[in-house]
Amino acid sequence: MADFAYLFRGGLTQGSPEELAKHMEKWGVWMKELGARGLFKAGEPLEAAGKVVRGTKKSITDGPYAEAKDLVGGFMIVSAKDIAEATELSKGCPIFEHDGSVEVRPVRMMQRP
């Protein structure tokens, strides 16, 4: 088994409190199902605000500023046998109901001192 990161973009970002609660409930069910199979390792939504540190001078700006559909709104780490399985598992994500996307990336394991 290897670890894969899911980066979530777009999806439902506005709506009534009831719509948002119902949508978040679907996320909870999906994550719980992955957890019951021993595949969910971590994950959280991200706040919209933040800072960007860039370049050799490490300049700091407010951000990220991009179109809402391009912002990373959250992440998860899952375990799967390969990227094909990780990609297939991502298809259960509720983000697709609202035209969002999931970027599936292998996590590179590094030697730690």
Secondary structure, DSSP 4 states (H G I P E B T S, - for coil): -EEEEEEEESS-----HHHHHHHHHHHHHHHHHHHHTT-EEEEEE--S-EEEEETTTTEEEEE--S-GGGSEEEEEEEEESSHHHHHHHHTT-GGGGGT-EEEEEEPPP----
